[in-house]
Amino acid sequence: MVLAPRLDLRQAQSLVMTPQLQQAIKLLQMSNIDLSTYVEQELERNPLLERDERADFVAPAARAEDRADADAAVVVDRGAGEGADGPSPLDQDYNTDRDEAGAGDMAAAADGAGGLDALGLGMGAWGGGGGGAHDFGEDTRDLEETLSRPASLREHLDAQMAVDLTDPVDRMIGTHLVGHLDACGYLAVSVEEAALALGVPVSRVEAVLARMQALDPPGLFARSLKECLALQLADRNRLDPAMVALLDHLELLGRRDLPALMKVCGVDAEDLRDMIAEIRALDPKPALAFEGEPIRTVVPDVVMRPNPEGGWLVELNSDTLPRVLVNRRYLARVQPSAKGDKAVRAFLGEQMQNANWLVKALDQRATTIIKVAAEIIRQQDAFLELGLPGLRPLILRDVANAIGMHESTVSRVTSNKYIATPRGLFELKYFFTQAINSSAGGEAHSAEAVRARIKALIDAEPPKGVLSDDRIVAILRAEGVDIARRTVAKYREGMRIPSSVQRRREKAALASG
């Protein structure tokens, strides 16, 4: 075999993921809130970008390629989706707990040059026109100084220990125990391990632990669920012998074996019902109220409303969508002075290219989101009319084929995007559900609609007529839903509904009381 250099000419096709293409894909996945943060960063970096402050008016001189069009809207005709002409076999009136999307306009008012300044009595007049003078209403503090946050669990406990534990050794032990609390507020170290680590007697650690368990909120520093609930009941002066027996048999409560609980606690059905209600009112994870993340309000990225001329009007939420322009006036002003400096010319050329790309990318993103959202509304028009019974099976491929895009693009568009509809606020991915075949050979049913129908059947069952999974299967098949028993059991367990045996036992115990 002879080794020798050789030149070959080959032709091949390949997709090159340029940095701009990768960034465009990331922009497509962002929600409007995340996109606003990204655009703010670009406005700080790029001097050729400026924020478009005009809400409704666009100057005729502004070119289309210089502005991200955030006002795109699509009208979707009602009844355009398949299966929207007639009611679903699951057309029932059942309650669905959905958050209603409320939309309100926010108006900001700025104070004019009136008040004391209009009379020449402002702080500037008092200060002799010095640069350090400020008006009474002006807040000169930094942003960090105005931010507030709730006290953490450790700060809350440290403030109480400063009053309850005056001995330095006891306070050291208490601080050590606080450091070994887990996320739920349970003590993750044994008394013996704490005593060995601190070099103090076990009895002293136990004494400090008893005092720490009396701190607010009750239930902290417990070593088990039983002890956590007992501490909270003791704080309410409700830890009587019957409650102690109930806590000793929590496994019976988990199985809903109410007759056995009445026997071990020595109470009747009414008293047991009250005791269970007290247990449910307790907090099994008392530390989460302090360490939890603040609740984030979901802001819709797409808004739809009835069109006065018929159908639905689907548009982007302009209140949260950033608008940017290419500042060509600034470029024309600085270009003459940069003719002799190659570095400045290269910088301006790069920033101009980035600015044009961002404006076009935002425009393409808005167009793509509107296309996908409009097609989803067109496919799920029956859901807007009938509710969950009208929700039809839908997959990414259906939407992608209808609008001529790839499935991955549709997947990115529907990620972290919410739409405000007359029925509430939903994530775009909510409308994609699995299909369950029809027993009559007709159109398939949505898994979400079938799940809601199962819950409605169980909620409406009488105490003496508890429905088994087999009976639910028979009812659904009579309604045209071809479903297996294991699927019904899976949906029921997913909704945390107990089995028919447990429901029958619980209802019988409550009825006997």
N, C-alpha and C positions, 0 to 999 in steps of 0.2 A: 504493500500500500504506500503510495507516494503522497506526501503532504506538501501542498503548494498553495500559495495565495491565489484567490480567484474573485472576480467581480461578477455579481449577479444582479439583474434588474427584475424586480418583482412589483406587482401592483395589487394592492389590497385596500379594503374599506374598513375604517374603524371610527368609533365615536370618541372624540377627545373631550373630556370634561374640563373645560377652561374654568378658571376661578370665577369668572362672571356667571357662567352657566351654573356652577355649584351654588353661588350666592342667590341666583334667581330661584333655584329649587328651595333654598332655605326661606326665602321671602314668601313663597307659596304656602309653606307650612305654618308660617307665623299667624297668630291672631292679630286683630287690629291694634290691640294694646301693645303687644310685643313689637309690631311693626312701627308704631309711633316711637318707641324707645330707640329702635334702630335708626329711624330717620333723624331723630334728634342728635344722635352721635354723628351721623353723616353731615348734618348742618354745621356742627362744630368743626369738623375736619376739612370740609370743602368750602372755600370762600365763594365758589361760583354757584352754590345752591342757596336758595332763599325760601322761606316759608310763604305759601300762598294764603294770605289773610282774607281774601275775598270769599265770602261764604256762598253767594248766589250769582254774583256778577263776574263775568269773564271779559276782559277787554278784547275788542275785535282784533287788535294787533297781535295778541298772544297766539303763537303757532301751536298746532296740535302736538307736535313732537316735543315742545318745550314744557308741557304741562301734563301731570298725571290726572287723567279724567276719573274723578271719584263720583261723578253724578250718573254713572251708567245705571240704567234700570230696564227691566224686561217685563212685559205684560204676558201673563200666563192665562190662557183660557181655562175656565172651569170645565171639568168633565173630560179633559184631554187625556188623562191617564187611563190605562186599561182597567176595566172592572169598575169604573166610576159610575156607570149608568144605573146599576141596580144595587140594592143593599146586600151586604155580606150575609152568609148564613149565620154568622155570629153576631148579628145586629141586635144587641141587647142594651138596656140602659143600666150600666154599672158605673160606679164611682171610680174615678182615677185621681189619685193625689198628685197633682202637677202644680208646679209653681207658675203663677201667672206672671207674664212679663209686663212690667209697668214701665212706660216710657214717659219721661218728663223733660221739659226744656229747662236748661240751666242758663240764667242770665247773670252776668257780672256787671256791677255798677262801680264806676270810678269817681272819686270826689274831684270836683273841679277846683279852680282857684278862687274859692269863695271863703266864707267864714271870716276868721280873724285876719287872713292875708288880704282880703278885700278892703279891710279898714286900715291896713298898714300896721296891724298889731301882731303879725306872725313872728315866729321865732327868729326869722332872718332880720326883722327890724330891731328886735331886742338885742340880737347879738352883733349889731353893727355891720351886718352883711358879711360876717365871717363865714368861711367855708365849713366850719364845724357845727353850724347851727342847724337844727331840725325842727320840723313841725311837731305839735303834740301828737298827732295821729300817726306819725311815721314810726315804724318799728325797725330799728337799726340792728337788731340781733341777727346772727347767722341762722341759716336754716336748721343746722344741727341743734341749736339752742331752743328751737320751737317745737321739736319733735317730742312726742310723748309715747310711752309704752306702759302696759300694765306691769306691776311688780312680778318678778319671777317667784317660783316656789321657794328657792333658797333665800331670797331677800325677805319673803313673807315669814319664813321660819326663823331667820336670824333676828328679826325684830322681836319675835315672841320670846326667843331664848334669852335675849338681852334683859328681859324682865323676869322670866320664870327661873332661869338658871343663873344664880349669882356666884356660885362657886366656880373658880377657873377650871378645875379638873372636870366638873360636871359639864361645863360648857364645851370643853375639848371633846368629851365623849359624845355630846350631842352633835357637834360639828362633824365628827367622824361618822355618826349614823346618818346624818343628812347627806353626806357624800356617797353613801351606799344605797340611796333610794333609786329604784328603777323608774322607768317612764310612767308607770301607773301609780307610783307611790308606795310600793311594797318594799320591805327591807330585804336587800339582796345579800346580806351577810348574817351569819348566826351570832348569837350573843357570845359564845365561846371564842369565835374567831376575832370578834372585836376586842374582847378582853385581852387576848393574846397579843394582838397587834399594838394595843395601847399600854400593855403592862399593868393593868389594873385588875382587881378582883371581878369575877363574873357577877357577883351580887350587886356591885356598884353599877355595872353596865345595865343590869336588869332594872335597877331602880331608876336610872336615867331614862331608859326606854319607856318605862311606864309613864313618866312625866312627859316624854316626847309624844306619846300616843294620845295625850290629853290636849295637844295643841290643835289649832284650827288649820285646815278643815279636818273634822273627825274622820277616822279611817286610815290615816297615814301611819307608816311604820308597822303595818300588819305583815305577818309572815304567811298568811293564807287568805283565801277569800272568806272563809268562815270568820276569822279574826277581824277582817276588815268590816264585815257587816255587823259583827258583834260590837265593835267600837262605836259605830254610828248609832246602833240601837241603844247602847248604854248612854250615849250623849243625849238621846231623846227620852231617856228613862223608860224604855220599852223592852228592856232585856229581862223579861220574866221567864219562868221555867218553861212555859209553852214555846216561847221564841227560841230558847236554848235547845229544846228538843227539835225544833224545826231546822235550826242551823246544823245540828248534828246529823240530819238526814237530808241534806241538800240534793243528794242523788235522786231521792224520791220526788222532790220538786222538779228536778230536771226531766224526769220521766212522766211528770204530771199524774203520779199515782196518788190522787187525793184521798181515797179511802184509807190507804196505809198511813198517810200523814195525819189524818184525823185520829187514827188509832194511837200512834206514837206520841202525839201532842196532847191527846185527851181533850179535844175540842170538837164542836159540831161544825157543820159545813159553813155556816155564816161567820163564825169566828175565824175559821181557816181562811175564808175569802178575805177578811180584813187583814189577817196576818200576811197573806201573800201580797196584798196591795201595799202594805208597809215595806215589805222586802223589795218590791219593784221600785219604790220611791227612793231607795238608797242608791249610792254611787259606788259601783264596784271598782272604779278607777279614779280615786279622788284627785290625783295629781294632774290629770289631763286638763282640768280647768285652768291650770296655770301655764303649763308647758305647751299647750296646743298652739298651732299656727293661727293667726288672725283670719277670720272668714273673708274670702275675696268675693266681691260681687261680680257675677257673670254679666258681661256686657255683650249684647248681640252684635255679631259682625254683619249679619244680613237682616233686613227688615222686610216683612211682607204685610200687605194690607189689601182689603178689597178695592178693586178698581171701580170708580163710579160708572165707567162704560162697560163693565162686565169683566169677569176673571179676577186674577190676582196681580198686584203690582209688586214685583220683587226688586229691591235695590239695596245697595250697600249702605251701612250706617255711616252717614257722613259726619256725625258728631265725633266719631273715634278714628276716622280714616285720615291719615296725614296727607297734606297737599304740599307739593314742592314745585318750584319753578327754577329754570336755569337763568341765572342773573347775567344776561348778556351785556347789560349796561356797564357793569363792573369790569367785565372782560374787555370791552372796548376802551375803557378808561386806563387800564393798566398795560394793555398790549403795546402801545407806542413806547413806553419807558422800558420794556423788556426786550427790545429788538437786539440790543448788544449783549445780552446775557443768555447764554444757551441753557443754563440751569433753570432760570426763571421761565423761559419759553417751554422747556420740557415739563416743568411742574404745572404750568397753566394748561398745556395740552393734555396731560394726564388727568387733571381735575375736570377739565371740560368733557373728556371722554367718560369719566365716572359719573358726572352729573347727568349727561344725556342717557347713559345706560340706566341710571336709577329711575329717571322719569319714565322711560319706556318700560322698565320692569314693573313699576307700580301700575302703569296703565294695563299691561298684559295681565298682571295679577288680578286687577279689578274685573277685567273682561272674563277671565277664566272662572273666577268665583261666581259671578253672575250667571254664566252659562250652566255651571254645575247645579247651583241652587235652584235655578228656574226649572231645570229638567227634573230634579228631585220633587219639586212641588207639582210639576205636571204628572209625574208618575204616582204621587201619593195624594192626589186631589181628593180622593174619597175619604182619606183620614181627616182632612180639614172639614169635611161635611158631616161625617158620621162618628168620628172619634176612633178609638182603638179597633172597633169592628171593621172599619174601612181600611186599616193598614194592610197593604198587600206585600207579598214577598218581593224583595229588591236586593240586588247584589251590585257590586261595583261595575261589573261587565255590562250590565244593562244600561247604566248611565253613560259609561264610556263609549259604547257603540252608538248610542243615540246622538251624542254631541261630537263624535269623531275624535275622541282623545284616548290616551292610554289609561289603563286601570290605575297605574301608579300615580298619574296626575290627579285623577279623581280622589284617590286615597289621601294624597297630600292636601288637597283642597278641603276635604271634609274633616281633617284633623284639627282639633282645637278651635273649631268654628261653631258658632251658635246662631240660630235663626229665631227671630221673634215672630210668632204666628198668632192668629186669633185664639188658638187653643193653648198658648203658653210658650215658654222658652225651651227649645230643644237643641241638642247637639245635632249637627248634620248627619253624623254616623248613626243616630237613633233611628233614622228612616230605613236603614239597611237591616233587614231581618231575614232569617232563614225561612225556607218554604216547607210546609207540611202538606202532603198530597191530599186531594179530595177523594173521599170514598165513592162519590157519585161520578167521578171522572171529569169534574168541572175544573174551575180555576183553583190553584193551590191557595192555602191559607197562610197567613203570617204567623210565625211562632209567637210573637208578642201578643197578637190578638187571641191566640189559643190560650196563652198563659193567663191573660186577663179573664177569659171565659171560665177557666178552671177556678180561679179565685172567686169569681162571682157565684159559681155553683156551690162552693164550700161555704161562703158567707151566708147564702140563703138556705142552707140545709136546716131542717128542724132538729130539735134535740133527740127525738126518737127516730129520726130517719137520716143518720149520718151516712154520707156517701163514701163507699170504698173506692179505691182506685179503679177496680174493674167496673164499677157502676158508672164512674165518670167517663171511662173509655166508651161504654155503651151509649151514654148520652151524646158524647161528641160525635161518635160514628153515625148516630141517628141524625145529627145536624150536618153531616157531610164531611166530617174531619177524620181522615184515616190516621189514627195515632195509636201507638203501642202503650201498654201498661207501664213499662219502664220509663217511657218518656213522660207520662203523667206524673209518676213518682219523682222523676228528676226535676220537673218544673215545680212541683209542690214543695220539695225540699229546698229548692232555690229560693222560694218565697217564704221559707221558714214556717211552713204550715205543718203541724204534727200529723201523724198518721191517723187513719180512721179509728183505730183502737184507742189511741190516746185522747182523741176528741170525744169519742163516745164515753170514755171513763170520766173525763172532766165534766162534760155536760150532765152526766147522770149524778155525779157528786153534787154539783151545784143545784140540780133540780130537787134532790132529796132534802137539801137544806131549806 
